[in-house]
Amino acid sequence: MKTFNKNDETLETLLSMDREIFPMDNGYWTKIEAHRVEPDEQIPHGVRYSLTLHDRYNTRILGFDNAHGIKPKKRKYGARKVTWDHRHQRTEVFPYEYESAGQLLEDFWSAVEQIMGKG
């Protein structure tokens, strides 16, 4: 099991944003949910999170979360590891390598800016 920095100073920033909704341009909006959980095999870093971007029709078009496990696409010879941290982009799901709360926020806002045409 991967170990995480228990003194992640950016975690409090993420946790303080729990249930925050941020209006964006053109009717788009983001929502952040984050709270501590007991670390386990599925969530070794001890934080359950969901960071999402929605369009003006309330359709989620981007999301970073760990609400459920995913199996990465099949590789010819490699073992398939179920991962819980992942990114949704429209209808596709990709594994996400959680490093810290700060990196999660940075990756999320960078992806939002790219989708909104500012990156």
N, CA, C and O atoms as CSV, one atom per row, in Angstrom:
chain,resi,resn,atom,element,x,y,z
A,1,MET,N,N,0.850,-1.174,0.000
A,1,MET,CA,C,0.000,0.000,0.000
A,1,MET,C,C,0.892,1.234,0.000
A,1,MET,O,O,1.845,1.311,0.776
A,2,LYS,N,N,0.589,2.206,-0.871
A,2,LYS,CA,C,1.356,3.434,-0.977
A,2,LYS,C,C,1.188,4.265,0.293
A,2,LYS,O,O,0.090,4.342,0.846
A,3,THR,N,N,2.263,4.881,0.753
A,3,THR,CA,C,2.170,5.734,1.938
A,3,THR,C,C,2.035,7.184,1.500
A,3,THR,O,O,2.552,7.577,0.455
A,4,PHE,N,N,1.342,7.970,2.303
A,4,PHE,CA,C,1.091,9.372,2.000
A,4,PHE,C,C,1.572,10.229,3.142
A,4,PHE,O,O,1.648,9.783,4.287
A,5,ASN,N,N,1.895,11.460,2.820
A,5,ASN,CA,C,2.361,12.413,3.819
A,5,ASN,C,C,1.210,12.756,4.758
A,5,ASN,O,O,0.257,13.427,4.360
A,6,LYS,N,N,1.298,12.304,5.983
A,6,LYS,CA,C,0.231,12.578,6.949
A,6,LYS,C,C,0.222,14.045,7.357
A,6,LYS,O,O,-0.757,14.517,7.936
A,7,ASN,N,N,1.300,14.773,7.063
A,7,ASN,CA,C,1.378,16.194,7.365
A,7,ASN,C,C,1.118,17.036,6.121
A,7,ASN,O,O,1.684,18.119,5.969
A,8,ASP,N,N,0.271,16.544,5.242
A,8,ASP,CA,C,-0.080,17.262,4.021
A,8,ASP,C,C,-0.789,18.562,4.411
A,8,ASP,O,O,-1.972,18.562,4.750
A,9,GLU,N,N,-0.042,19.665,4.354
A,9,GLU,CA,C,-0.586,20.961,4.761
A,9,GLU,C,C,-1.702,21.431,3.842
A,9,GLU,O,O,-2.520,22.260,4.240
A,10,THR,N,N,-1.748,20.915,2.624
A,10,THR,CA,C,-2.780,21.334,1.679
A,10,THR,C,C,-4.111,20.625,1.917
A,10,THR,O,O,-5.137,21.025,1.367
A,11,LEU,N,N,-4.096,19.578,2.734
A,11,LEU,CA,C,-5.332,18.838,2.999
A,11,LEU,C,C,-6.375,19.720,3.669
A,11,LEU,O,O,-7.557,19.636,3.334
A,12,GLU,N,N,-5.965,20.552,4.597
A,12,GLU,CA,C,-6.929,21.435,5.271
A,12,GLU,C,C,-7.592,22.388,4.282
A,12,GLU,O,O,-8.770,22.714,4.426
A,13,THR,N,N,-6.837,22.837,3.277
A,13,THR,CA,C,-7.413,23.701,2.243
A,13,THR,C,C,-8.517,22.962,1.502
A,13,THR,O,O,-9.612,23.492,1.315
A,14,LEU,N,N,-8.222,21.729,1.079
A,14,LEU,CA,C,-9.225,20.935,0.376
A,14,LEU,C,C,-10.440,20.687,1.261
A,14,LEU,O,O,-11.575,20.864,0.817
A,15,LEU,N,N,-10.216,20.282,2.504
A,15,LEU,CA,C,-11.328,19.984,3.413
A,15,LEU,C,C,-12.181,21.220,3.695
A,15,LEU,O,O,-13.391,21.109,3.892
A,16,SER,N,N,-11.552,22.398,3.715
A,16,SER,CA,C,-12.305,23.634,3.982
A,16,SER,C,C,-13.220,24.009,2.817
A,16,SER,O,O,-14.119,24.836,2.969
A,17,MET,N,N,-12.988,23.398,1.650
A,17,MET,CA,C,-13.802,23.686,0.465
A,17,MET,C,C,-14.980,22.728,0.322
A,17,MET,O,O,-15.721,22.805,-0.658
A,18,ASP,N,N,-15.162,21.822,1.291
A,18,ASP,CA,C,-16.248,20.846,1.216
A,18,ASP,C,C,-17.588,21.545,1.018
A,18,ASP,O,O,-17.924,22.495,1.724
A,19,ARG,N,N,-18.339,21.054,0.046
A,19,ARG,CA,C,-19.679,21.533,-0.306
A,19,ARG,C,C,-19.693,22.923,-0.947
A,19,ARG,O,O,-20.738,23.571,-1.007
A,20,GLU,N,N,-18.533,23.379,-1.424
A,20,GLU,CA,C,-18.464,24.679,-2.101
A,20,GLU,C,C,-18.854,24.523,-3.572
A,20,GLU,O,O,-18.466,23.562,-4.236
A,21,ILE,N,N,-19.626,25.487,-4.058
A,21,ILE,CA,C,-19.999,25.554,-5.465
A,21,ILE,C,C,-19.468,26.878,-5.999
A,21,ILE,O,O,-19.687,27.935,-5.407
A,22,PHE,N,N,-18.764,26.804,-7.130
A,22,PHE,CA,C,-18.169,27.989,-7.725
A,22,PHE,C,C,-18.774,28.220,-9.110
A,22,PHE,O,O,-18.557,27.412,-10.013
A,23,PRO,N,N,-19.533,29.311,-9.295
A,23,PRO,CA,C,-20.054,29.635,-10.629
A,23,PRO,C,C,-18.903,30.015,-11.564
A,23,PRO,O,O,-17.959,30.690,-11.152
A,24,MET,N,N,-18.985,29.583,-12.811
A,24,MET,CA,C,-17.966,29.859,-13.817
A,24,MET,C,C,-18.610,30.633,-14.963
A,24,MET,O,O,-19.792,30.971,-14.901
A,25,ASP,N,N,-17.833,30.914,-16.007
A,25,ASP,CA,C,-18.355,31.595,-17.194
A,25,ASP,C,C,-19.366,30.722,-17.929
A,25,ASP,O,O,-19.342,29.497,-17.814
A,26,ASN,N,N,-20.247,31.361,-18.680
A,26,ASN,CA,C,-21.198,30.677,-19.565
A,26,ASN,C,C,-22.122,29.692,-18.868
A,26,ASN,O,O,-22.591,28.742,-19.494
A,27,GLY,N,N,-22.393,29.900,-17.585
A,27,GLY,CA,C,-23.307,29.024,-16.871
A,27,GLY,C,C,-22.680,27.759,-16.324
A,27,GLY,O,O,-23.359,26.974,-15.662
A,28,TYR,N,N,-21.410,27.542,-16.581
A,28,TYR,CA,C,-20.713,26.384,-16.016
A,28,TYR,C,C,-20.518,26.600,-14.522
A,28,TYR,O,O,-20.538,27.734,-14.044
A,29,TRP,N,N,-20.329,25.502,-13.784
A,29,TRP,CA,C,-20.086,25.612,-12.354
A,29,TRP,C,C,-19.298,24.407,-11.857
A,29,TRP,O,O,-19.333,23.332,-12.458
A,30,THR,N,N,-18.594,24.603,-10.760
A,30,THR,CA,C,-17.833,23.510,-10.152
A,30,THR,C,C,-18.353,23.253,-8.747
A,30,THR,O,O,-18.915,24.135,-8.098
A,31,LYS,N,N,-18.151,22.033,-8.300
A,31,LYS,CA,C,-18.531,21.651,-6.939
A,31,LYS,C,C,-17.406,20.821,-6.351
A,31,LYS,O,O,-16.842,19.951,-7.015
A,32,ILE,N,N,-17.088,21.101,-5.097
A,32,ILE,CA,C,-16.048,20.345,-4.397
A,32,ILE,C,C,-16.650,19.719,-3.154
A,32,ILE,O,O,-17.316,20.389,-2.365
A,33,GLU,N,N,-16.410,18.432,-2.990
A,33,GLU,CA,C,-16.794,17.700,-1.781
A,33,GLU,C,C,-15.553,16.974,-1.293
A,33,GLU,O,O,-14.856,16.337,-2.082
A,34,ALA,N,N,-15.271,17.064,-0.001
A,34,ALA,CA,C,-14.092,16.383,0.548
A,34,ALA,C,C,-14.257,16.218,2.047
A,34,ALA,O,O,-14.616,17.159,2.755
A,35,HIS,N,N,-13.992,15.015,2.519
A,35,HIS,CA,C,-13.998,14.781,3.962
A,35,HIS,C,C,-13.071,13.614,4.304
A,35,HIS,O,O,-12.789,12.748,3.476
A,36,ARG,N,N,-12.615,13.626,5.536
A,36,ARG,CA,C,-11.709,12.572,6.002
A,36,ARG,C,C,-12.475,11.262,6.175
A,36,ARG,O,O,-13.651,11.243,6.537
A,37,VAL,N,N,-11.770,10.182,5.906
A,37,VAL,CA,C,-12.265,8.834,6.175
A,37,VAL,C,C,-11.099,8.051,6.773
A,37,VAL,O,O,-9.944,8.469,6.683
A,38,GLU,N,N,-11.410,6.940,7.369
A,38,GLU,CA,C,-10.359,6.077,7.904
A,38,GLU,C,C,-9.582,5.490,6.717
A,38,GLU,O,O,-10.185,4.882,5.834
A,39,PRO,N,N,-8.260,5.663,6.685
A,39,PRO,CA,C,-7.494,5.082,5.568
A,39,PRO,C,C,-7.704,3.573,5.486
A,39,PRO,O,O,-7.750,2.887,6.507
A,40,ASP,N,N,-7.830,3.067,4.267
A,40,ASP,CA,C,-7.941,1.634,4.037
A,40,ASP,C,C,-7.313,1.316,2.687
A,40,ASP,O,O,-6.677,2.178,2.083
A,41,GLU,N,N,-7.481,0.116,2.220
A,41,GLU,CA,C,-6.861,-0.297,0.963
A,41,GLU,C,C,-7.369,0.524,-0.223
A,41,GLU,O,O,-6.594,0.856,-1.120
A,42,GLN,N,N,-8.654,0.852,-0.236
A,42,GLN,CA,C,-9.228,1.612,-1.346
A,42,GLN,C,C,-8.881,3.102,-1.269
A,42,GLN,O,O,-8.673,3.746,-2.297
A,43,ILE,N,N,-8.820,3.642,-0.062
A,43,ILE,CA,C,-8.560,5.072,0.124
A,43,ILE,C,C,-7.418,5.222,1.125
A,43,ILE,O,O,-7.641,5.613,2.271
A,44,PRO,N,N,-6.196,4.911,0.694
A,44,PRO,CA,C,-5.062,4.916,1.618
A,44,PRO,C,C,-4.678,6.295,2.137
A,44,PRO,O,O,-4.041,6.399,3.185
A,45,HIS,N,N,-5.051,7.354,1.427
A,45,HIS,CA,C,-4.704,8.709,1.852
A,45,HIS,C,C,-5.707,9.277,2.845
A,45,HIS,O,O,-5.473,10.355,3.394
A,46,GLY,N,N,-6.822,8.583,3.095
A,46,GLY,CA,C,-7.759,8.977,4.138
A,46,GLY,C,C,-8.655,10.156,3.822
A,46,GLY,O,O,-9.145,10.815,4.739
A,47,VAL,N,N,-8.881,10.439,2.549
A,47,VAL,CA,C,-9.806,11.518,2.186
A,47,VAL,C,C,-10.674,11.054,1.018
A,47,VAL,O,O,-10.173,10.614,-0.016
A,48,ARG,N,N,-11.983,11.164,1.210
A,48,ARG,CA,C,-12.934,10.882,0.129
A,48,ARG,C,C,-13.245,12.230,-0.514
A,48,ARG,O,O,-13.539,13.207,0.174
A,49,TYR,N,N,-13.175,12.267,-1.845
A,49,TYR,CA,C,-13.336,13.551,-2.526
A,49,TYR,C,C,-14.093,13.394,-3.840
A,49,TYR,O,O,-14.151,12.319,-4.438
A,50,SER,N,N,-14.667,14.512,-4.257
A,50,SER,CA,C,-15.307,14.618,-5.559
A,50,SER,C,C,-15.204,16.070,-5.990
A,50,SER,O,O,-15.779,16.950,-5.350
A,51,LEU,N,N,-14.483,16.325,-7.061
A,51,LEU,CA,C,-14.331,17.665,-7.621
A,51,LEU,C,C,-14.900,17.595,-9.024
A,51,LEU,O,O,-14.400,16.836,-9.853
A,52,THR,N,N,-15.934,18.372,-9.306
A,52,THR,CA,C,-16.635,18.237,-10.576
A,52,THR,C,C,-16.854,19.577,-11.267
A,52,THR,O,O,-16.976,20.618,-10.621
A,53,LEU,N,N,-16.899,19.526,-12.597
A,53,LEU,CA,C,-17.251,20.660,-13.441
A,53,LEU,C,C,-18.512,20.275,-14.195
A,53,LEU,O,O,-18.592,19.188,-14.767
A,54,HIS,N,N,-19.503,21.168,-14.195
A,54,HIS,CA,C,-20.791,20.919,-14.852
A,54,HIS,C,C,-21.061,22.025,-15.863
A,54,HIS,O,O,-20.639,23.166,-15.679
A,55,ASP,N,N,-21.771,21.671,-16.937
A,55,ASP,CA,C,-22.136,22.688,-17.915
A,55,ASP,C,C,-23.441,23.372,-17.511
A,55,ASP,O,O,-24.022,23.060,-16.472
A,56,ARG,N,N,-23.886,24.294,-18.335
A,56,ARG,CA,C,-25.096,25.074,-18.015
A,56,ARG,C,C,-26.354,24.213,-17.922
A,56,ARG,O,O,-27.381,24.667,-17.418
A,57,TYR,N,N,-26.279,22.958,-18.411
A,57,TYR,CA,C,-27.418,22.040,-18.342
A,57,TYR,C,C,-27.278,21.070,-17.163
A,57,TYR,O,O,-28.019,20.092,-17.062
A,58,ASN,N,N,-26.326,21.353,-16.280
A,58,ASN,CA,C,-26.044,20.559,-15.078
A,58,ASN,C,C,-25.475,19.177,-15.387
A,58,ASN,O,O,-25.548,18.278,-14.550
A,59,THR,N,N,-24.912,19.001,-16.577
A,59,THR,CA,C,-24.271,17.750,-16.947
A,59,THR,C,C,-22.818,17.781,-16.490
A,59,THR,O,O,-22.094,18.735,-16.775
A,60,ARG,N,N,-22.395,16.745,-15.786
A,60,ARG,CA,C,-20.998,16.688,-15.363
A,60,ARG,C,C,-20.146,16.413,-16.591
A,60,ARG,O,O,-20.370,15.439,-17.310
A,61,ILE,N,N,-19.164,17.282,-16.827
A,61,ILE,CA,C,-18.273,17.077,-17.963
A,61,ILE,C,C,-16.850,16.755,-17.517
A,61,ILE,O,O,-16.026,16.335,-18.329
A,62,LEU,N,N,-16.555,16.949,-16.228
A,62,LEU,CA,C,-15.247,16.613,-15.683
A,62,LEU,C,C,-15.427,16.258,-14.217
A,62,LEU,O,O,-16.210,16.892,-13.508
A,63,GLY,N,N,-14.713,15.258,-13.770
A,63,GLY,CA,C,-14.759,14.923,-12.353
A,63,GLY,C,C,-13.515,14.187,-11.915
A,63,GLY,O,O,-13.015,13.311,-12.622
A,64,PHE,N,N,-13.017,14.546,-10.745
A,64,PHE,CA,C,-11.954,13.802,-10.085
A,64,PHE,C,C,-12.586,13.266,-8.810
A,64,PHE,O,O,-13.101,14.043,-8.006
A,65,ASP,N,N,-12.558,11.947,-8.610
A,65,ASP,CA,C,-13.159,11.406,-7.396
A,65,ASP,C,C,-12.589,10.038,-7.058
A,65,ASP,O,O,-11.790,9.469,-7.801
A,66,ASN,N,N,-13.023,9.533,-5.917
A,66,ASN,CA,C,-12.655,8.177,-5.503
A,66,ASN,C,C,-13.873,7.487,-4.899
A,66,ASN,O,O,-13.771,6.806,-3.878
A,67,ALA,N,N,-15.021,7.668,-5.537
A,67,ALA,CA,C,-16.277,7.123,-5.041
A,67,ALA,C,C,-16.456,5.640,-5.358
A,67,ALA,O,O,-17.242,4.958,-4.701
A,68,HIS,N,N,-15.733,5.138,-6.360
A,68,HIS,CA,C,-15.870,3.738,-6.753
A,68,HIS,C,C,-14.580,3.287,-7.412
A,68,HIS,O,O,-13.804,4.106,-7.904
A,69,GLY,N,N,-14.359,2.001,-7.419
A,69,GLY,CA,C,-13.160,1.455,-8.054
A,69,GLY,C,C,-13.331,1.348,-9.550
A,69,GLY,O,O,-14.441,1.179,-10.056
A,70,ILE,N,N,-12.199,1.451,-10.264
A,70,ILE,CA,C,-12.206,1.234,-11.713
A,70,ILE,C,C,-11.063,0.290,-12.057
A,70,ILE,O,O,-10.058,0.225,-11.350
A,71,LYS,N,N,-11.229,-0.429,-13.136
A,71,LYS,CA,C,-10.157,-1.275,-13.648
A,71,LYS,C,C,-9.564,-0.556,-14.850
A,71,LYS,O,O,-10.281,-0.252,-15.804
A,72,PRO,N,N,-8.262,-0.279,-14.818
A,72,PRO,CA,C,-7.636,0.341,-15.994
A,72,PRO,C,C,-7.814,-0.545,-17.214
A,72,PRO,O,O,-8.058,-1.745,-17.092
A,73,LYS,N,N,-7.691,0.058,-18.396
A,73,LYS,CA,C,-7.839,-0.701,-19.635
A,73,LYS,C,C,-6.879,-1.877,-19.659
A,73,LYS,O,O,-5.774,-1.807,-19.121
A,74,LYS,N,N,-7.316,-2.953,-20.286
A,74,LYS,CA,C,-6.517,-4.182,-20.362
A,74,LYS,C,C,-5.193,-3.928,-21.050
A,74,LYS,O,O,-5.112,-3.251,-22.074
A,75,ARG,N,N,-4.171,-4.490,-20.458
A,75,ARG,CA,C,-2.857,-4.485,-21.083
A,75,ARG,C,C,-2.546,-5.932,-21.438
A,75,ARG,O,O,-3.095,-6.863,-20.848
A,76,LYS,N,N,-1.678,-6.103,-22.385
A,76,LYS,CA,C,-1.402,-7.442,-22.891
A,76,LYS,C,C,-0.949,-8.404,-21.804
A,76,LYS,O,O,-1.511,-9.492,-21.676
A,77,TYR,N,N,0.072,-8.020,-21.005
A,77,TYR,CA,C,0.610,-8.952,-20.023
A,77,TYR,C,C,0.526,-8.466,-18.591
A,77,TYR,O,O,0.730,-9.253,-17.667
A,78,GLY,N,N,0.233,-7.205,-18.381
A,78,GLY,CA,C,0.245,-6.657,-17.024
A,78,GLY,C,C,-0.988,-7.034,-16.220
A,78,GLY,O,O,-2.060,-7.290,-16.768
A,79,ALA,N,N,-0.807,-7.062,-14.910
A,79,ALA,CA,C,-1.935,-7.315,-14.017
A,79,ALA,C,C,-2.829,-6.082,-14.004
A,79,ALA,O,O,-2.349,-4.959,-14.160
A,80,ARG,N,N,-4.114,-6.292,-13.820
A,80,ARG,CA,C,-5.057,-5.183,-13.765
A,80,ARG,C,C,-5.325,-4.834,-12.320
A,80,ARG,O,O,-5.970,-5.591,-11.595
A,81,LYS,N,N,-4.831,-3.695,-11.908
A,81,LYS,CA,C,-5.000,-3.222,-10.539
A,81,LYS,C,C,-6.255,-2.355,-10.473
A,81,LYS,O,O,-6.417,-1.433,-11.272
A,82,VAL,N,N,-7.131,-2.645,-9.534
A,82,VAL,CA,C,-8.307,-1.804,-9.344
A,82,VAL,C,C,-7.854,-0.565,-8.593
A,82,VAL,O,O,-7.209,-0.662,-7.549
A,83,THR,N,N,-8.193,0.598,-9.127
A,83,THR,CA,C,-7.838,1.852,-8.487
A,83,THR,C,C,-9.110,2.618,-8.142
A,83,THR,O,O,-10.107,2.520,-8.857
A,84,TRP,N,N,-9.080,3.367,-7.070
A,84,TRP,CA,C,-10.250,4.139,-6.671
A,84,TRP,C,C,-10.134,5.591,-7.082
A,84,TRP,O,O,-11.144,6.222,-7.391
A,85,ASP,N,N,-8.935,6.136,-7.094
A,85,ASP,CA,C,-8.743,7.517,-7.530
A,85,ASP,C,C,-8.808,7.536,-9.055
A,85,ASP,O,O,-8.091,6.792,-9.725
A,86,HIS,N,N,-9.668,8.386,-9.591
A,86,HIS,CA,C,-9.831,8.430,-11.033
A,86,HIS,C,C,-10.404,9.764,-11.484
A,86,HIS,O,O,-10.844,10.586,-10.679
A,87,ARG,N,N,-10.384,9.951,-12.808
A,87,ARG,CA,C,-10.867,11.185,-13.441
A,87,ARG,C,C,-11.884,10.805,-14.498
A,87,ARG,O,O,-11.647,9.919,-15.319
A,88,HIS,N,N,-13.018,11.485,-14.469
A,88,HIS,CA,C,-14.044,11.328,-15.502
A,88,HIS,C,C,-13.896,12.515,-16.458
A,88,HIS,O,O,-13.796,13.660,-16.018
A,89,GLN,N,N,-13.882,12.243,-17.744
A,89,GLN,CA,C,-13.940,13.319,-18.732
A,89,GLN,C,C,-15.030,12.929,-19.712
A,89,GLN,O,O,-14.872,12.029,-20.537
A,90,ARG,N,N,-16.142,13.639,-19.590
A,90,ARG,CA,C,-17.368,13.284,-20.308
A,90,ARG,C,C,-17.743,11.839,-19.953
A,90,ARG,O,O,-18.061,11.563,-18.796
A,91,THR,N,N,-17.713,10.916,-20.916
A,91,THR,CA,C,-18.114,9.531,-20.619
A,91,THR,C,C,-16.933,8.596,-20.360
A,91,THR,O,O,-17.132,7.423,-20.041
A,92,GLU,N,N,-15.711,9.102,-20.493
A,92,GLU,CA,C,-14.536,8.258,-20.276
A,92,GLU,C,C,-14.023,8.373,-18.847
A,92,GLU,O,O,-14.168,9.412,-18.203
A,93,VAL,N,N,-13.421,7.290,-18.361
A,93,VAL,CA,C,-12.860,7.249,-17.007
A,93,VAL,C,C,-11.399,6.846,-17.106
A,93,VAL,O,O,-11.055,5.892,-17.803
A,94,PHE,N,N,-10.530,7.586,-16.395
A,94,PHE,CA,C,-9.098,7.343,-16.417
A,94,PHE,C,C,-8.570,7.238,-14.993
A,94,PHE,O,O,-9.043,7.959,-14.114
A,95,PRO,N,N,-7.606,6.363,-14.743
A,95,PRO,CA,C,-6.991,6.311,-13.406
A,95,PRO,C,C,-6.335,7.660,-13.083
A,95,PRO,O,O,-5.856,8.356,-13.979
A,96,TYR,N,N,-6.319,8.013,-11.817
A,96,TYR,CA,C,-5.663,9.239,-11.355
A,96,TYR,C,C,-4.735,8.871,-10.216
A,96,TYR,O,O,-5.133,8.145,-9.304
A,97,GLU,N,N,-3.518,9.352,-10.251
A,97,GLU,CA,C,-2.522,9.060,-9.221
A,97,GLU,C,C,-2.570,10.162,-8.171
A,97,GLU,O,O,-1.998,11.235,-8.365
A,98,TYR,N,N,-3.253,9.898,-7.056
A,98,TYR,CA,C,-3.355,10.883,-5.971
A,98,TYR,C,C,-1.996,11.011,-5.295
A,98,TYR,O,O,-1.418,10.019,-4.851
A,99,GLU,N,N,-1.487,12.251,-5.220
A,99,GLU,CA,C,-0.220,12.526,-4.543
A,99,GLU,C,C,-0.445,13.326,-3.259
A,99,GLU,O,O,0.118,13.019,-2.208
A,100,SER,N,N,-1.280,14.354,-3.371
A,100,SER,CA,C,-1.593,15.223,-2.232
A,100,SER,C,C,-2.854,16.006,-2.567
A,100,SER,O,O,-3.280,16.061,-3.720
A,101,ALA,N,N,-3.442,16.608,-1.543
A,101,ALA,CA,C,-4.636,17.426,-1.756
A,101,ALA,C,C,-4.303,18.620,-2.646
A,101,ALA,O,O,-5.092,18.989,-3.516
A,102,GLY,N,N,-3.140,19.222,-2.428
A,102,GLY,CA,C,-2.732,20.374,-3.239
A,102,GLY,C,C,-2.568,20.011,-4.700
A,102,GLY,O,O,-2.985,20.765,-5.579
A,103,GLN,N,N,-1.960,18.856,-4.971
A,103,GLN,CA,C,-1.783,18.425,-6.360
A,103,GLN,C,C,-3.133,18.104,-6.996
A,103,GLN,O,O,-3.342,18.390,-8.175
A,104,LEU,N,N,-4.053,17.514,-6.230
A,104,LEU,CA,C,-5.401,17.239,-6.722
A,104,LEU,C,C,-6.091,18.534,-7.142
A,104,LEU,O,O,-6.663,18.614,-8.229
A,105,LEU,N,N,-6.034,19.545,-6.279
A,105,LEU,CA,C,-6.647,20.838,-6.605
A,105,LEU,C,C,-6.005,21.458,-7.844
A,105,LEU,O,O,-6.700,21.976,-8.718
A,106,GLU,N,N,-4.681,21.401,-7.912
A,106,GLU,CA,C,-3.973,21.957,-9.065
A,106,GLU,C,C,-4.361,21.237,-10.347
A,106,GLU,O,O,-4.614,21.879,-11.366
A,107,ASP,N,N,-4.410,19.907,-10.306
A,107,ASP,CA,C,-4.781,19.128,-11.491
A,107,ASP,C,C,-6.218,19.407,-11.911
A,107,ASP,O,O,-6.514,19.524,-13.100
A,108,PHE,N,N,-7.106,19.513,-10.932
A,108,PHE,CA,C,-8.516,19.785,-11.236
A,108,PHE,C,C,-8.671,21.154,-11.897
A,108,PHE,O,O,-9.278,21.256,-12.963
A,109,TRP,N,N,-8.131,22.208,-11.280
A,109,TRP,CA,C,-8.301,23.559,-11.830
A,109,TRP,C,C,-7.607,23.702,-13.182
A,109,TRP,O,O,-8.075,24.449,-14.041
A,110,SER,N,N,-6.511,23.004,-13.376
A,110,SER,CA,C,-5.829,23.025,-14.679
A,110,SER,C,C,-6.721,22.389,-15.748
A,110,SER,O,O,-6.835,22.915,-16.855
A,111,ALA,N,N,-7.351,21.266,-15.419
A,111,ALA,CA,C,-8.259,20.605,-16.372
A,111,ALA,C,C,-9.485,21.471,-16.646
A,111,ALA,O,O,-9.965,21.528,-17.779
A,112,VAL,N,N,-9.995,22.146,-15.611
A,112,VAL,CA,C,-11.134,23.060,-15.789
A,112,VAL,C,C,-10.748,24.174,-16.759
A,112,VAL,O,O,-11.498,24.472,-17.688
A,113,GLU,N,N,-9.588,24.788,-16.551
A,113,GLU,CA,C,-9.146,25.870,-17.426
A,113,GLU,C,C,-8.983,25.386,-18.863
A,113,GLU,O,O,-9.323,26.109,-19.800
A,114,GLN,N,N,-8.473,24.186,-19.044
A,114,GLN,CA,C,-8.296,23.642,-20.387
A,114,GLN,C,C,-9.655,23.463,-21.047
A,114,GLN,O,O,-9.825,23.823,-22.212
A,115,ILE,N,N,-10.614,22.918,-20.333
A,115,ILE,CA,C,-11.955,22.716,-20.898
A,115,ILE,C,C,-12.631,24.045,-21.189
A,115,ILE,O,O,-13.328,24.185,-22.194
A,116,MET,N,N,-12.432,25.007,-20.325
A,116,MET,CA,C,-13.072,26.313,-20.504
A,116,MET,C,C,-12.351,27.152,-21.564
A,116,MET,O,O,-12.766,28.275,-21.852
A,117,GLY,N,N,-11.262,26.606,-22.151
A,117,GLY,CA,C,-10.565,27.294,-23.230
A,117,GLY,C,C,-9.582,28.341,-22.780
A,117,GLY,O,O,-9.218,29.237,-23.542
A,118,LYS,N,N,-9.145,28.224,-21.520
A,118,LYS,CA,C,-8.235,29.236,-20.987
A,118,LYS,C,C,-6.846,28.681,-20.754
A,118,LYS,O,O,-5.958,29.407,-20.307
A,119,GLY,N,N,-6.642,27.411,-21.048
A,119,GLY,CA,C,-5.350,26.813,-20.736
A,119,GLY,C,C,-4.566,26.411,-21.946
A,119,GLY,O,O,-3.456,25.894,-21.818
